[in-house]
Amino acid sequence: MNLHSGQAPAHTTREDFSEYVAHLQLHMALQARNLVPTLTDAEGSREQLLHQTQATIEKLVSRQSS
């Protein structure tokens, strides 16, 4: 840090920023990997959601008929 101006030299700031961006990109990539299901999981969860929805609708309809 330059003691006279109170600011860090431009090349240090740029390097720090580049390092921060690289760290952020890595973090985001790891987060996305944990959040996005694989294609086979997506198929299974979509099918599971469909079955749950059908079961819920059938329960509601059967209760209304009674």
PQR file with spaces between the fields and no chain letter, atoms N, CA, C, O and H, PARSE charges and radii, in Angstrom:
ATOM       1  N    MET     1       0.848   -1.165    0.000 -0.4000 1.5000
ATOM       2  CA   MET     1       0.000    0.000    0.000 -0.0000 2.0000
ATOM       3  C    MET     1       0.895    1.230    0.000  0.5500 1.7000
ATOM       4  O    MET     1       1.894    1.274    0.718 -0.5500 1.4000
ATOM       5  N    ASN     2       0.554    2.196   -0.775 -0.4000 1.5000
ATOM       6  CA   ASN     2       1.304    3.444   -0.844 -0.0000 2.0000
ATOM       7  C    ASN     2       0.911    4.307    0.348  0.5500 1.7000
ATOM       8  O    ASN     2      -0.239    4.733    0.452 -0.5500 1.4000
ATOM       9  H    ASN     2      -0.257    2.161   -1.358  0.4000 1.0000
ATOM      10  N    LEU     3       1.855    4.568    1.247 -0.4000 1.5000
ATOM      11  CA   LEU     3       1.539    5.303    2.471 -0.0000 2.0000
ATOM      12  C    LEU     3       1.207    6.762    2.216  0.5500 1.7000
ATOM      13  O    LEU     3       0.487    7.377    3.003 -0.5500 1.4000
ATOM      14  H    LEU     3       2.790    4.222    1.162  0.4000 1.0000
ATOM      15  N    HIS     4       1.717    7.324    1.133 -0.4000 1.5000
ATOM      16  CA   HIS     4       1.490    8.746    0.860 -0.0000 2.0000
ATOM      17  C    HIS     4       0.083    9.005    0.347  0.5500 1.7000
ATOM      18  O    HIS     4      -0.523   10.011    0.716 -0.5500 1.4000
ATOM      19  H    HIS     4       2.301    6.825    0.494  0.4000 1.0000
ATOM      20  N    SER     5      -0.444    8.145   -0.478 -0.4000 1.5000
ATOM      21  CA   SER     5      -1.777    8.387   -1.055 -0.0000 2.0000
ATOM      22  C    SER     5      -2.873    7.626   -0.317  0.5500 1.7000
ATOM      23  O    SER     5      -4.053    7.948   -0.458 -0.5500 1.4000
ATOM      24  H    SER     5       0.048    7.328   -0.778  0.4000 1.0000
ATOM      25  N    GLY     6      -2.491    6.613    0.471 -0.4000 1.5000
ATOM      26  CA   GLY     6      -3.499    5.826    1.181 -0.0000 2.0000
ATOM      27  C    GLY     6      -4.183    4.802    0.295  0.5500 1.7000
ATOM      28  O    GLY     6      -5.176    4.202    0.706 -0.5500 1.4000
ATOM      29  H    GLY     6      -1.533    6.352    0.585  0.4000 1.0000
ATOM      30  N    GLN     7      -3.674    4.588   -0.913 -0.4000 1.5000
ATOM      31  CA   GLN     7      -4.275    3.634   -1.835 -0.0000 2.0000
ATOM      32  C    GLN     7      -3.265    2.558   -2.200  0.5500 1.7000
ATOM      33  O    GLN     7      -2.058    2.799   -2.191 -0.5500 1.4000
ATOM      34  H    GLN     7      -2.867    5.075   -1.246  0.4000 1.0000
ATOM      35  N    ALA     8      -3.760    1.381   -2.518 -0.4000 1.5000
ATOM      36  CA   ALA     8      -2.887    0.298   -2.966 -0.0000 2.0000
ATOM      37  C    ALA     8      -2.466    0.573   -4.403  0.5500 1.7000
ATOM      38  O    ALA     8      -3.213    1.203   -5.151 -0.5500 1.4000
ATOM      39  H    ALA     8      -4.740    1.186   -2.525  0.4000 1.0000
ATOM      40  N    PRO     9      -1.282    0.110   -4.802 -0.5600 1.5000
ATOM      41  CA   PRO     9      -0.865    0.272   -6.204  0.2800 2.0000
ATOM      42  C    PRO     9      -1.880   -0.399   -7.127  0.5500 1.7000
ATOM      43  O    PRO     9      -2.496   -1.396   -6.751 -0.5500 1.4000
ATOM      44  N    ALA    10      -2.053    0.136   -8.316 -0.4000 1.5000
ATOM      45  CA   ALA    10      -3.075   -0.350   -9.252 -0.0000 2.0000
ATOM      46  C    ALA    10      -2.902   -1.824   -9.579  0.5500 1.7000
ATOM      47  O    ALA    10      -3.889   -2.557   -9.650 -0.5500 1.4000
ATOM      48  H    ALA    10      -1.552    0.946   -8.622  0.4000 1.0000
ATOM      49  N    HIS    11      -1.640   -2.285   -9.784 -0.4000 1.5000
ATOM      50  CA   HIS    11      -1.440   -3.692  -10.154 -0.0000 2.0000
ATOM      51  C    HIS    11      -1.853   -4.623   -9.021  0.5500 1.7000
ATOM      52  O    HIS    11      -2.357   -5.713   -9.289 -0.5500 1.4000
ATOM      53  H    HIS    11      -0.839   -1.690   -9.726  0.4000 1.0000
ATOM      54  N    THR    12      -1.658   -4.232   -7.767 -0.4000 1.5000
ATOM      55  CA   THR    12      -2.066   -5.065   -6.631 -0.0000 2.0000
ATOM      56  C    THR    12      -3.584   -5.147   -6.562  0.5500 1.7000
ATOM      57  O    THR    12      -4.142   -6.222   -6.339 -0.5500 1.4000
ATOM      58  H    THR    12      -1.248   -3.346   -7.549  0.4000 1.0000
ATOM      59  N    THR    13      -4.247   -4.022   -6.753 -0.4000 1.5000
ATOM      60  CA   THR    13      -5.710   -4.000   -6.715 -0.0000 2.0000
ATOM      61  C    THR    13      -6.279   -4.881   -7.821  0.5500 1.7000
ATOM      62  O    THR    13      -7.237   -5.622   -7.600 -0.5500 1.4000
ATOM      63  H    THR    13      -3.794   -3.150   -6.935  0.4000 1.0000
ATOM      64  N    ARG    14      -5.689   -4.797   -9.007 -0.4000 1.5000
ATOM      65  CA   ARG    14      -6.155   -5.602  -10.135 -0.0000 2.0000
ATOM      66  C    ARG    14      -5.959   -7.091   -9.847  0.5500 1.7000
ATOM      67  O    ARG    14      -6.840   -7.900  -10.134 -0.5500 1.4000
ATOM      68  H    ARG    14      -4.911   -4.194   -9.186  0.4000 1.0000
ATOM      69  N    GLU    15      -4.815   -7.449   -9.285 -0.4000 1.5000
ATOM      70  CA   GLU    15      -4.534   -8.849   -8.949 -0.0000 2.0000
ATOM      71  C    GLU    15      -5.488   -9.343   -7.869  0.5500 1.7000
ATOM      72  O    GLU    15      -6.002  -10.458   -7.957 -0.5500 1.4000
ATOM      73  H    GLU    15      -4.099   -6.791   -9.051  0.4000 1.0000
ATOM      74  N    ASP    16      -5.725   -8.526   -6.862 -0.4000 1.5000
ATOM      75  CA   ASP    16      -6.661   -8.902   -5.799 -0.0000 2.0000
ATOM      76  C    ASP    16      -8.056   -9.107   -6.361  0.5500 1.7000
ATOM      77  O    ASP    16      -8.754  -10.051   -5.989 -0.5500 1.4000
ATOM      78  H    ASP    16      -5.307   -7.620   -6.791  0.4000 1.0000
ATOM      79  N    PHE    17      -8.458   -8.217   -7.260 -0.4000 1.5000
ATOM      80  CA   PHE    17      -9.788   -8.318   -7.851 -0.0000 2.0000
ATOM      81  C    PHE    17      -9.891   -9.569   -8.715  0.5500 1.7000
ATOM      82  O    PHE    17     -10.900  -10.273   -8.673 -0.5500 1.4000
ATOM      83  H    PHE    17      -7.892   -7.451   -7.563  0.4000 1.0000
ATOM      84  N    SER    18      -8.852   -9.846   -9.498 -0.4000 1.5000
ATOM      85  CA   SER    18      -8.846  -11.055  -10.332 -0.0000 2.0000
ATOM      86  C    SER    18      -8.930  -12.312   -9.471  0.5500 1.7000
ATOM      87  O    SER    18      -9.637  -13.262   -9.807 -0.5500 1.4000
ATOM      88  H    SER    18      -8.033   -9.274   -9.532  0.4000 1.0000
ATOM      89  N    GLU    19      -8.207  -12.304   -8.371 -0.4000 1.5000
ATOM      90  CA   GLU    19      -8.243  -13.447   -7.464 -0.0000 2.0000
ATOM      91  C    GLU    19      -9.637  -13.606   -6.846  0.5500 1.7000
ATOM      92  O    GLU    19     -10.142  -14.720   -6.704 -0.5500 1.4000
ATOM      93  H    GLU    19      -7.633  -11.532   -8.098  0.4000 1.0000
ATOM      94  N    TYR    20     -10.242  -12.481   -6.486 -0.4000 1.5000
ATOM      95  CA   TYR    20     -11.594  -12.508   -5.918 -0.0000 2.0000
ATOM      96  C    TYR    20     -12.593  -13.059   -6.941  0.5500 1.7000
ATOM      97  O    TYR    20     -13.435  -13.890   -6.601 -0.5500 1.4000
ATOM      98  H    TYR    20      -9.832  -11.577   -6.602  0.4000 1.0000
ATOM      99  N    VAL    21     -12.502  -12.604   -8.175 -0.4000 1.5000
ATOM     100  CA   VAL    21     -13.414  -13.063   -9.227 -0.0000 2.0000
ATOM     101  C    VAL    21     -13.227  -14.559   -9.472  0.5500 1.7000
ATOM     102  O    VAL    21     -14.208  -15.287   -9.624 -0.5500 1.4000
ATOM     103  H    VAL    21     -11.818  -11.929   -8.452  0.4000 1.0000
ATOM     104  N    ALA    22     -11.992  -15.018   -9.510 -0.4000 1.5000
ATOM     105  CA   ALA    22     -11.732  -16.446   -9.712 -0.0000 2.0000
ATOM     106  C    ALA    22     -12.320  -17.268   -8.571  0.5500 1.7000
ATOM     107  O    ALA    22     -12.911  -18.323   -8.801 -0.5500 1.4000
ATOM     108  H    ALA    22     -11.195  -14.427   -9.386  0.4000 1.0000
ATOM     109  N    HIS    23     -12.158  -16.784   -7.343 -0.4000 1.5000
ATOM     110  CA   HIS    23     -12.712  -17.477   -6.180 -0.0000 2.0000
ATOM     111  C    HIS    23     -14.242  -17.505   -6.255  0.5500 1.7000
ATOM     112  O    HIS    23     -14.865  -18.528   -5.971 -0.5500 1.4000
ATOM     113  H    HIS    23     -11.678  -15.927   -7.156  0.4000 1.0000
ATOM     114  N    LEU    24     -14.831  -16.384   -6.635 -0.4000 1.5000
ATOM     115  CA   LEU    24     -16.292  -16.303   -6.756 -0.0000 2.0000
ATOM     116  C    LEU    24     -16.810  -17.247   -7.836  0.5500 1.7000
ATOM     117  O    LEU    24     -17.829  -17.911   -7.644 -0.5500 1.4000
ATOM     118  H    LEU    24     -14.325  -15.553   -6.866  0.4000 1.0000
ATOM     119  N    GLN    25     -16.118  -17.310   -8.961 -0.4000 1.5000
ATOM     120  CA   GLN    25     -16.535  -18.210  -10.042 -0.0000 2.0000
ATOM     121  C    GLN    25     -16.461  -19.673   -9.597  0.5500 1.7000
ATOM     122  O    GLN    25     -17.346  -20.468   -9.913 -0.5500 1.4000
ATOM     123  H    GLN    25     -15.290  -16.771   -9.117  0.4000 1.0000
ATOM     124  N    LEU    26     -15.411  -20.021   -8.869 -0.4000 1.5000
ATOM     125  CA   LEU    26     -15.282  -21.385   -8.362 -0.0000 2.0000
ATOM     126  C    LEU    26     -16.423  -21.699   -7.398  0.5500 1.7000
ATOM     127  O    LEU    26     -17.043  -22.760   -7.474 -0.5500 1.4000
ATOM     128  H    LEU    26     -14.692  -19.375   -8.613  0.4000 1.0000
ATOM     129  N    HIS    27     -16.688  -20.761   -6.493 -0.4000 1.5000
ATOM     130  CA   HIS    27     -17.767  -20.949   -5.518 -0.0000 2.0000
ATOM     131  C    HIS    27     -19.108  -21.134   -6.230  0.5500 1.7000
ATOM     132  O    HIS    27     -19.887  -22.016   -5.869 -0.5500 1.4000
ATOM     133  H    HIS    27     -16.185  -19.900   -6.431  0.4000 1.0000
ATOM     134  N    MET    28     -19.373  -20.307   -7.234 -0.4000 1.5000
ATOM     135  CA   MET    28     -20.643  -20.397   -7.966 -0.0000 2.0000
ATOM     136  C    MET    28     -20.748  -21.715   -8.726  0.5500 1.7000
ATOM     137  O    MET    28     -21.822  -22.313   -8.788 -0.5500 1.4000
ATOM     138  H    MET    28     -18.740  -19.591   -7.527  0.4000 1.0000
ATOM     139  N    ALA    29     -19.649  -22.163   -9.299 -0.4000 1.5000
ATOM     140  CA   ALA    29     -19.653  -23.437  -10.031 -0.0000 2.0000
ATOM     141  C    ALA    29     -19.939  -24.591   -9.086  0.5500 1.7000
ATOM     142  O    ALA    29     -20.700  -25.498   -9.426 -0.5500 1.4000
ATOM     143  H    ALA    29     -18.777  -21.677   -9.248  0.4000 1.0000
ATOM     144  N    LEU    30     -19.335  -24.567   -7.900 -0.4000 1.5000
ATOM     145  CA   LEU    30     -19.578  -25.632   -6.925 -0.0000 2.0000
ATOM     146  C    LEU    30     -21.016  -25.588   -6.419  0.5500 1.7000
ATOM     147  O    LEU    30     -21.636  -26.633   -6.226 -0.5500 1.4000
ATOM     148  H    LEU    30     -18.717  -23.831   -7.624  0.4000 1.0000
ATOM     149  N    GLN    31     -21.550  -24.388   -6.204 -0.4000 1.5000
ATOM     150  CA   GLN    31     -22.944  -24.249   -5.771 -0.0000 2.0000
ATOM     151  C    GLN    31     -23.882  -24.794   -6.840  0.5500 1.7000
ATOM     152  O    GLN    31     -24.812  -25.538   -6.530 -0.5500 1.4000
ATOM     153  H    GLN    31     -21.047  -23.539   -6.361  0.4000 1.0000
ATOM     154  N    ALA    32     -23.644  -24.428   -8.092 -0.4000 1.5000
ATOM     155  CA   ALA    32     -24.494  -24.890   -9.191 -0.0000 2.0000
ATOM     156  C    ALA    32     -24.451  -26.411   -9.293  0.5500 1.7000
ATOM     157  O    ALA    32     -25.463  -27.055   -9.568 -0.5500 1.4000
ATOM     158  H    ALA    32     -22.888  -23.823   -8.344  0.4000 1.0000
ATOM     159  N    ARG    33     -23.291  -26.962   -9.073 -0.4000 1.5000
ATOM     160  CA   ARG    33     -23.147  -28.423   -9.145 -0.0000 2.0000
ATOM     161  C    ARG    33     -24.003  -29.105   -8.078  0.5500 1.7000
ATOM     162  O    ARG    33     -24.556  -30.179   -8.312 -0.5500 1.4000
ATOM     163  H    ARG    33     -22.469  -26.438   -8.850  0.4000 1.0000
ATOM     164  N    ASN    34     -24.109  -28.481   -6.914 -0.4000 1.5000
ATOM     165  CA   ASN    34     -24.902  -29.060   -5.838 -0.0000 2.0000
ATOM     166  C    ASN    34     -26.400  -28.798   -6.014  0.5500 1.7000
ATOM     167  O    ASN    34     -27.223  -29.559   -5.506 -0.5500 1.4000
ATOM     168  H    ASN    34     -23.660  -27.608   -6.724  0.4000 1.0000
ATOM     169  N    LEU    35     -26.755  -27.743   -6.720 -0.4000 1.5000
ATOM     170  CA   LEU    35     -28.161  -27.358   -6.831 -0.0000 2.0000
ATOM     171  C    LEU    35     -28.866  -27.971   -8.029  0.5500 1.7000
ATOM     172  O    LEU    35     -30.069  -28.227   -7.975 -0.5500 1.4000
ATOM     173  H    LEU    35     -26.086  -27.124   -7.133  0.4000 1.0000
ATOM     174  N    VAL    36     -28.137  -28.207   -9.101 -0.4000 1.5000
ATOM     175  CA   VAL    36     -28.760  -28.692  -10.327 -0.0000 2.0000
ATOM     176  C    VAL    36     -28.712  -30.217  -10.342  0.5500 1.7000
ATOM     177  O    VAL    36     -27.631  -30.804  -10.288 -0.5500 1.4000
ATOM     178  H    VAL    36     -27.160  -27.999   -9.144  0.4000 1.0000
ATOM     179  N    PRO    37     -29.871  -30.859  -10.415 -0.5600 1.5000
ATOM     180  CA   PRO    37     -29.865  -32.325  -10.437  0.2800 2.0000
ATOM     181  C    PRO    37     -29.327  -32.838  -11.771  0.5500 1.7000
ATOM     182  O    PRO    37     -29.406  -32.155  -12.792 -0.5500 1.4000
ATOM     183  N    THR    38     -28.787  -34.032  -11.743 -0.4000 1.5000
ATOM     184  CA   THR    38     -28.344  -34.638  -13.001 -0.0000 2.0000
ATOM     185  C    THR    38     -29.581  -34.958  -13.837  0.5500 1.7000
ATOM     186  O    THR    38     -30.701  -34.946  -13.327 -0.5500 1.4000
ATOM     187  H    THR    38     -28.723  -34.586  -10.913  0.4000 1.0000
ATOM     188  N    LEU    39     -29.373  -35.239  -15.107 -0.4000 1.5000
ATOM     189  CA   LEU    39     -30.515  -35.490  -15.994 -0.0000 2.0000
ATOM     190  C    LEU    39     -31.319  -36.704  -15.536  0.5500 1.7000
ATOM     191  O    LEU    39     -32.548  -36.692  -15.615 -0.5500 1.4000
ATOM     192  H    LEU    39     -28.463  -35.248  -15.520  0.4000 1.0000
ATOM     193  N    THR    40     -30.656  -37.736  -15.066 -0.4000 1.5000
ATOM     194  CA   THR    40     -31.401  -38.914  -14.625 -0.0000 2.0000
ATOM     195  C    THR    40     -32.198  -38.597  -13.363  0.5500 1.7000
ATOM     196  O    THR    40     -33.319  -39.081  -13.205 -0.5500 1.4000
ATOM     197  H    THR    40     -29.658  -37.746  -15.002  0.4000 1.0000
ATOM     198  N    ASP    41     -31.627  -37.781  -12.452 -0.4000 1.5000
ATOM     199  CA   ASP    41     -32.363  -37.372  -11.257 -0.0000 2.0000
ATOM     200  C    ASP    41     -33.548  -36.489  -11.625  0.5500 1.7000
ATOM     201  O    ASP    41     -34.610  -36.578  -11.009 -0.5500 1.4000
ATOM     202  H    ASP    41     -30.717  -37.388  -12.580  0.4000 1.0000
ATOM     203  N    ALA    42     -33.366  -35.637  -12.630 -0.4000 1.5000
ATOM     204  CA   ALA    42     -34.442  -34.740  -13.053 -0.0000 2.0000
ATOM     205  C    ALA    42     -35.625  -35.551  -13.573  0.5500 1.7000
ATOM     206  O    ALA    42     -36.780  -35.236  -13.288 -0.5500 1.4000
ATOM     207  H    ALA    42     -32.503  -35.565  -13.130  0.4000 1.0000
ATOM     208  N    GLU    43     -35.327  -36.586  -14.328 -0.4000 1.5000
ATOM     209  CA   GLU    43     -36.405  -37.452  -14.835 -0.0000 2.0000
ATOM     210  C    GLU    43     -37.164  -38.080  -13.681  0.5500 1.7000
ATOM     211  O    GLU    43     -38.395  -38.084  -13.668 -0.5500 1.4000
ATOM     212  H    GLU    43     -34.389  -36.842  -14.559  0.4000 1.0000
ATOM     213  N    GLY    44     -36.428  -38.615  -12.709 -0.4000 1.5000
ATOM     214  CA   GLY    44     -37.063  -39.271  -11.571 -0.0000 2.0000
ATOM     215  C    GLY    44     -37.867  -38.300  -10.737  0.5500 1.7000
ATOM     216  O    GLY    44     -38.975  -38.628  -10.313 -0.5500 1.4000
ATOM     217  H    GLY    44     -35.428  -38.612  -12.719  0.4000 1.0000
ATOM     218  N    SER    45     -37.337  -37.109  -10.489 -0.4000 1.5000
ATOM     219  CA   SER    45     -38.052  -36.146   -9.656 -0.0000 2.0000
ATOM     220  C    SER    45     -39.284  -35.610  -10.384  0.5500 1.7000
ATOM     221  O    SER    45     -40.304  -35.332   -9.753 -0.5500 1.4000
ATOM     222  H    SER    45     -36.437  -36.843  -10.834  0.4000 1.0000
ATOM     223  N    ARG    46     -39.196  -35.464  -11.703 -0.4000 1.5000
ATOM     224  CA   ARG    46     -40.359  -35.008  -12.483 -0.0000 2.0000
ATOM     225  C    ARG    46     -41.472  -36.054  -12.429  0.5500 1.7000
ATOM     226  O    ARG    46     -42.651  -35.734  -12.283 -0.5500 1.4000
ATOM     227  H    ARG    46     -38.367  -35.689  -12.216  0.4000 1.0000
ATOM     228  N    GLU    47     -41.056  -37.304  -12.552 -0.4000 1.5000
ATOM     229  CA   GLU    47     -42.020  -38.403  -12.487 -0.0000 2.0000
ATOM     230  C    GLU    47     -42.637  -38.494  -11.087  0.5500 1.7000
ATOM     231  O    GLU    47     -43.839  -38.712  -10.942 -0.5500 1.4000
ATOM     232  H    GLU    47     -40.097  -37.564  -12.671  0.4000 1.0000
ATOM     233  N    GLN    48     -41.809  -38.327  -10.074 -0.4000 1.5000
ATOM     234  CA   GLN    48     -42.285  -38.365   -8.692 -0.0000 2.0000
ATOM     235  C    GLN    48     -43.274  -37.227   -8.434  0.5500 1.7000
ATOM     236  O    GLN    48     -44.302  -37.428   -7.787 -0.5500 1.4000
ATOM     237  H    GLN    48     -40.831  -38.149  -10.192  0.4000 1.0000
ATOM     238  N    LEU    49     -42.960  -36.030   -8.940 -0.4000 1.5000
ATOM     239  CA   LEU    49     -43.861  -34.887   -8.777 -0.0000 2.0000
ATOM     240  C    LEU    49     -45.193  -35.151   -9.457  0.5500 1.7000
ATOM     241  O    LEU    49     -46.245  -34.803   -8.921 -0.5500 1.4000
ATOM     242  H    LEU    49     -42.125  -35.866   -9.465  0.4000 1.0000
ATOM     243  N    LEU    50     -45.153  -35.763  -10.629 -0.4000 1.5000
ATOM     244  CA   LEU    50     -46.384  -36.093  -11.348 -0.0000 2.0000
ATOM     245  C    LEU    50     -47.239  -37.060  -10.529  0.5500 1.7000
ATOM     246  O    LEU    50     -48.447  -36.859  -10.401 -0.5500 1.4000
ATOM     247  H    LEU    50     -44.298  -36.045  -11.064  0.4000 1.0000
ATOM     248  N    HIS    51     -46.624  -38.103   -9.976 -0.4000 1.5000
ATOM     249  CA   HIS    51     -47.368  -39.072   -9.165 -0.0000 2.0000
ATOM     250  C    HIS    51     -47.949  -38.420   -7.905  0.5500 1.7000
ATOM     251  O    HIS    51     -49.088  -38.695   -7.528 -0.5500 1.4000
ATOM     252  H    HIS    51     -45.643  -38.265  -10.080  0.4000 1.0000
ATOM     253  N    GLN    52     -47.154  -37.551   -7.255 -0.4000 1.5000
ATOM     254  CA   GLN    52     -47.653  -36.864   -6.060 -0.0000 2.0000
ATOM     255  C    GLN    52     -48.838  -35.964   -6.393  0.5500 1.7000
ATOM     256  O    GLN    52     -49.814  -35.907   -5.646 -0.5500 1.4000
ATOM     257  H    GLN    52     -46.229  -37.327   -7.562  0.4000 1.0000
ATOM     258  N    THR    53     -48.745  -35.264   -7.519 -0.4000 1.5000
ATOM     259  CA   THR    53     -49.828  -34.373   -7.934 -0.0000 2.0000
ATOM     260  C    THR    53     -51.087  -35.174   -8.247  0.5500 1.7000
ATOM     261  O    THR    53     -52.187  -34.798   -7.842 -0.5500 1.4000
ATOM     262  H    THR    53     -47.952  -35.310   -8.126  0.4000 1.0000
ATOM     263  N    GLN    54     -50.924  -36.262   -8.956 -0.4000 1.5000
ATOM     264  CA   GLN    54     -52.082  -37.107   -9.280 -0.0000 2.0000
ATOM     265  C    GLN    54     -52.716  -37.651   -8.008  0.5500 1.7000
ATOM     266  O    GLN    54     -53.941  -37.665   -7.889 -0.5500 1.4000
ATOM     267  H    GLN    54     -50.031  -36.568   -9.284  0.4000 1.0000
ATOM     268  N    ALA    55     -51.906  -38.096   -7.060 -0.4000 1.5000
ATOM     269  CA   ALA    55     -52.441  -38.638   -5.810 -0.0000 2.0000
ATOM     270  C    ALA    55     -53.189  -37.564   -5.034  0.5500 1.7000
ATOM     271  O    ALA    55     -54.253  -37.834   -4.477 -0.5500 1.4000
ATOM     272  H    ALA    55     -50.911  -38.084   -7.156  0.4000 1.0000
ATOM     273  N    THR    56     -52.655  -36.363   -4.990 -0.4000 1.5000
ATOM     274  CA   THR    56     -53.306  -35.264   -4.278 -0.0000 2.0000
ATOM     275  C    THR    56     -54.645  -34.920   -4.913  0.5500 1.7000
ATOM     276  O    THR    56     -55.633  -34.711   -4.208 -0.5500 1.4000
ATOM     277  H    THR    56     -51.791  -36.144   -5.442  0.4000 1.0000
ATOM     278  N    ILE    57     -54.684  -34.860   -6.224 -0.4000 1.5000
ATOM     279  CA   ILE    57     -55.933  -34.545   -6.925 -0.0000 2.0000
ATOM     280  C    ILE    57     -56.964  -35.640   -6.691  0.5500 1.7000
ATOM     281  O    ILE    57     -58.138  -35.354   -6.452 -0.5500 1.4000
ATOM     282  H    ILE    57     -53.882  -35.030   -6.797  0.4000 1.0000
ATOM     283  N    GLU    58     -56.526  -36.893   -6.760 -0.4000 1.5000
ATOM     284  CA   GLU    58     -57.454  -38.002   -6.529 -0.0000 2.0000
ATOM     285  C    GLU    58     -58.027  -37.958   -5.115  0.5500 1.7000
ATOM     286  O    GLU    58     -59.207  -38.252   -4.926 -0.5500 1.4000
ATOM     287  H    GLU    58     -55.573  -37.126   -6.954  0.4000 1.0000
ATOM     288  N    LYS    59     -57.213  -37.595   -4.110 -0.4000 1.5000
ATOM     289  CA   LYS    59     -57.702  -37.466   -2.738 -0.0000 2.0000
ATOM     290  C    LYS    59     -58.745  -36.354   -2.639  0.5500 1.7000
ATOM     291  O    LYS    59     -59.801  -36.521   -2.029 -0.5500 1.4000
ATOM     292  H    LYS    59     -56.254  -37.356   -4.264  0.4000 1.0000
ATOM     293  N    LEU    60     -58.423  -35.221   -3.250 -0.4000 1.5000
ATOM     294  CA   LEU    60     -59.363  -34.092   -3.188 -0.0000 2.0000
ATOM     295  C    LEU    60     -60.691  -34.429   -3.855  0.5500 1.7000
ATOM     296  O    LEU    60     -61.757  -34.103   -3.332 -0.5500 1.4000
ATOM     297  H    LEU    60     -57.565  -35.085   -3.746  0.4000 1.0000
ATOM     298  N    VAL    61     -60.622  -35.086   -5.016 -0.4000 1.5000
ATOM     299  CA   VAL    61     -61.839  -35.456   -5.739 -0.0000 2.0000
ATOM     300  C    VAL    61     -62.647  -36.475   -4.937  0.5500 1.7000
ATOM     301  O    VAL    61     -63.871  -36.370   -4.864 -0.5500 1.4000
ATOM     302  H    VAL    61     -59.756  -35.351   -5.441  0.4000 1.0000
ATOM     303  N    SER    62     -61.985  -37.448   -4.341 -0.4000 1.5000
ATOM     304  CA   SER    62     -62.703  -38.482   -3.603 -0.0000 2.0000
ATOM     305  C    SER    62     -63.380  -37.888   -2.347  0.5500 1.7000
ATOM     306  O    SER    62     -64.458  -38.331   -1.951 -0.5500 1.4000
ATOM     307  H    SER    62     -60.990  -37.534   -4.399  0.4000 1.0000
ATOM     308  N    ARG    63     -62.747  -36.901   -1.741 -0.4000 1.5000
ATOM     309  CA   ARG    63     -63.328  -36.242   -0.562 -0.0000 2.0000
ATOM     310  C    ARG    63     -64.528  -35.384   -0.940  0.5500 1.7000
ATOM     311  O    ARG    63     -65.481  -35.274   -0.168 -0.5500 1.4000
ATOM     312  H    ARG    63     -61.872  -36.541   -2.063  0.4000 1.0000
ATOM     313  N    GLN    64     -64.489  -34.775   -2.123 -0.4000 1.5000
ATOM     314  CA   GLN    64     -65.610  -33.956   -2.559 -0.0000 2.0000
ATOM     315  C    GLN    64     -66.818  -34.808   -2.903  0.5500 1.7000
ATOM     316  O    GLN    64     -67.955  -34.376   -2.717 -0.5500 1.4000
ATOM     317  H    GLN    64     -63.715  -34.864   -2.750  0.4000 1.0000
ATOM     318  N    SER    65     -66.585  -36.012   -3.402 -0.4000 1.5000
ATOM     319  CA   SER    65     -67.666  -36.896   -3.796 -0.0000 2.0000
ATOM     320  C    SER    65     -68.397  -37.458   -2.581  0.5500 1.7000
ATOM     321  O    SER    65     -69.577  -37.793   -2.681 -0.5500 1.4000
ATOM     322  H    SER    65     -65.661  -36.363   -3.553  0.4000 1.0000
ATOM     323  N    SER    66     -67.733  -37.568   -1.453 -0.4000 1.5000
ATOM     324  CA   SER    66     -68.322  -38.196   -0.276 -0.0000 2.0000
ATOM     325  C    SER    66     -69.385  -37.338    0.350  0.5500 1.7000
ATOM     326  O    SER    66     -69.980  -37.727    1.355 -0.5500 1.4000
ATOM     327  H    SER    66     -66.774  -37.296   -1.373  0.4000 1.0000
